[in-house]
């Protein structure tokens, strides 16, 4: 039986599509914990075909299969072990709450992860919150927030919401319009609901040639014009859209009224996206050569490690050749839940930073996210010896 041809998730076009980047057999989960070497190596895999829609400019993985994705409590994408990231959360919540006047509201977060953002958001805004996520593992109630370790669905209705939060969710669903419309049509809204969306910015990925930021869990790759186009095609009113997290993330503030949701034609706008695609291909090719040069020539065959056992780190590791991988005895991560487990696909063990006190043969360290460079440098300074840090 032939597979049904994939259509654009934004404008539903299926004729004007161009595949421009492909990866075969990549692990489908980048933040699932594997507690044995064998389970990590034999993890579920999938293919990526980044596809550009010439009709509306949308970028998506046309090989994505939602049926093989199942998030549960073995999935751990927590970043709060980092002081830098905790500071980022605090700053962005303060900005949103005060700039847009969000106080004493009913807040719904779909895909709340470990609940840290929602709990802090409700505390800062003096609001009541409810969060849904099948990977949530904490207590059911924390302060003025209620957490449900499940997908948001009809059995939990009605849910009253003056604010809807979707952080790093729309890039994971293969039909973002339907997904968002279903939520908006399900919740109880008295007058107006503000929508807060955070997603990676593909313009940053393209500009930096960050091929380790393309992974199976992400089916959609948004830029600000693309996300704006998608939301406006649903009849939502955009209040603001801006970059944060040193340009890696973008945040959208929008609003809707229960009687305003409509399906409008997605604008035909692909000039900007077409330019991004050319930039992406050029910069990825350059970045791959840079990584090869560092591993083969700068490090000159010596052992080294990677700091960051998250999506970026796992993806990079699965691109490295076997002769390079055998020089990586372990990967570093400050998240204690990941330590002494194994990286998807390659099976390298994840260790705490303290191991570097004893492994004096390790001098080279790849830092997967440049945002954490100062924090990691300060961490390593306490060990009393010099490391060669590569921020890629």
Secondary structure as the mmCIF struct_conf table of DSSP 4:
data_model
#
loop_
_struct_conf.conf_type_id
_struct_conf.id
_struct_conf.beg_label_comp_id
_struct_conf.beg_label_asym_id
_struct_conf.beg_label_seq_id
_struct_conf.end_label_comp_id
_struct_conf.end_label_asym_id
_struct_conf.end_label_seq_id
HELX_LH_PP_P HELX_LH_PP_P1 UNK A 2 UNK A 6
TURN_TY1_P TURN_TY1_P1 UNK A 9 UNK A 11
BEND BEND1 UNK A 15 UNK A 16
STRN STRN1 UNK A 17 UNK A 27
BEND BEND2 UNK A 28 UNK A 28
BEND BEND3 UNK A 30 UNK A 31
STRN STRN2 UNK A 32 UNK A 32
STRN STRN3 UNK A 34 UNK A 34
BEND BEND4 UNK A 36 UNK A 36
HELX_RH_AL_P HELX_RH_AL_P1 UNK A 37 UNK A 41
TURN_TY1_P TURN_TY1_P2 UNK A 42 UNK A 42
STRN STRN4 UNK A 45 UNK A 53
TURN_TY1_P TURN_TY1_P3 UNK A 54 UNK A 56
STRN STRN5 UNK A 59 UNK A 61
TURN_TY1_P TURN_TY1_P4 UNK A 62 UNK A 63
HELX_RH_3T_P HELX_RH_3T_P1 UNK A 66 UNK A 68
TURN_TY1_P TURN_TY1_P5 UNK A 73 UNK A 74
STRN STRN6 UNK A 75 UNK A 75
TURN_TY1_P TURN_TY1_P6 UNK A 80 UNK A 81
BEND BEND5 UNK A 82 UNK A 82
HELX_RH_AL_P HELX_RH_AL_P2 UNK A 83 UNK A 99
TURN_TY1_P TURN_TY1_P7 UNK A 100 UNK A 101
BEND BEND6 UNK A 104 UNK A 104
STRN STRN7 UNK A 106 UNK A 110
BEND BEND7 UNK A 111 UNK A 111
TURN_TY1_P TURN_TY1_P8 UNK A 113 UNK A 114
BEND BEND8 UNK A 115 UNK A 115
HELX_RH_AL_P HELX_RH_AL_P3 UNK A 116 UNK A 125
TURN_TY1_P TURN_TY1_P9 UNK A 126 UNK A 126
STRN STRN8 UNK A 128 UNK A 132
TURN_TY1_P TURN_TY1_P10 UNK A 134 UNK A 135
BEND BEND9 UNK A 138 UNK A 138
BEND BEND10 UNK A 140 UNK A 140
STRN STRN9 UNK A 141 UNK A 142
TURN_TY1_P TURN_TY1_P11 UNK A 143 UNK A 144
STRN STRN10 UNK A 145 UNK A 148
BEND BEND11 UNK A 149 UNK A 150
HELX_RH_3T_P HELX_RH_3T_P2 UNK A 154 UNK A 156
STRN STRN11 UNK A 160 UNK A 160
BEND BEND12 UNK A 162 UNK A 162
STRN STRN12 UNK A 163 UNK A 167
BEND BEND13 UNK A 168 UNK A 168
HELX_RH_3T_P HELX_RH_3T_P3 UNK A 170 UNK A 172
BEND BEND14 UNK A 174 UNK A 174
HELX_RH_AL_P HELX_RH_AL_P4 UNK A 176 UNK A 186
BEND BEND15 UNK A 187 UNK A 187
STRN STRN13 UNK A 188 UNK A 188
BEND BEND16 UNK A 190 UNK A 191
STRN STRN14 UNK A 193 UNK A 200
HELX_RH_AL_P HELX_RH_AL_P5 UNK A 202 UNK A 208
TURN_TY1_P TURN_TY1_P12 UNK A 209 UNK A 209
HELX_RH_3T_P HELX_RH_3T_P4 UNK A 211 UNK A 213
TURN_TY1_P TURN_TY1_P13 UNK A 216 UNK A 217
STRN STRN15 UNK A 220 UNK A 221
HELX_RH_AL_P HELX_RH_AL_P6 UNK A 224 UNK A 232
TURN_TY1_P TURN_TY1_P14 UNK A 233 UNK A 235
HELX_LH_PP_P HELX_LH_PP_P2 UNK A 236 UNK A 236
STRN STRN16 UNK A 237 UNK A 244
TURN_TY1_P TURN_TY1_P15 UNK A 245 UNK A 248
STRN STRN17 UNK A 249 UNK A 256
TURN_TY1_P TURN_TY1_P16 UNK A 258 UNK A 260
HELX_LH_PP_P HELX_LH_PP_P3 UNK A 264 UNK A 267
HELX_RH_AL_P HELX_RH_AL_P7 UNK A 271 UNK A 293
HELX_RH_PI_P HELX_RH_PI_P1 UNK A 294 UNK A 298
BEND BEND17 UNK A 299 UNK A 299
TURN_TY1_P TURN_TY1_P17 UNK A 300 UNK A 301
STRN STRN18 UNK A 304 UNK A 307
BEND BEND18 UNK A 310 UNK A 310
HELX_RH_AL_P HELX_RH_AL_P8 UNK A 311 UNK A 317
TURN_TY1_P TURN_TY1_P18 UNK A 318 UNK A 319
BEND BEND19 UNK A 320 UNK A 320
HELX_RH_AL_P HELX_RH_AL_P9 UNK A 322 UNK A 325
TURN_TY1_P TURN_TY1_P19 UNK A 326 UNK A 327
STRN STRN19 UNK A 331 UNK A 332
BEND BEND20 UNK A 334 UNK A 334
TURN_TY1_P TURN_TY1_P20 UNK A 336 UNK A 340
BEND BEND21 UNK A 341 UNK A 341
STRN STRN20 UNK A 342 UNK A 342
TURN_TY1_P TURN_TY1_P21 UNK A 344 UNK A 346
HELX_LH_PP_P HELX_LH_PP_P4 UNK A 348 UNK A 348
STRN STRN21 UNK A 349 UNK A 349
STRN STRN22 UNK A 350 UNK A 351
HELX_RH_3T_P HELX_RH_3T_P5 UNK A 353 UNK A 357
TURN_TY1_P TURN_TY1_P22 UNK A 358 UNK A 358
TURN_TY1_P TURN_TY1_P23 UNK A 360 UNK A 361
STRN STRN23 UNK A 364 UNK A 367
BEND BEND22 UNK A 368 UNK A 368
HELX_RH_3T_P HELX_RH_3T_P6 UNK A 370 UNK A 372
HELX_RH_AL_P HELX_RH_AL_P10 UNK A 373 UNK A 381
TURN_TY1_P TURN_TY1_P24 UNK A 382 UNK A 383
BEND BEND23 UNK A 384 UNK A 385
STRN STRN24 UNK A 388 UNK A 391
#
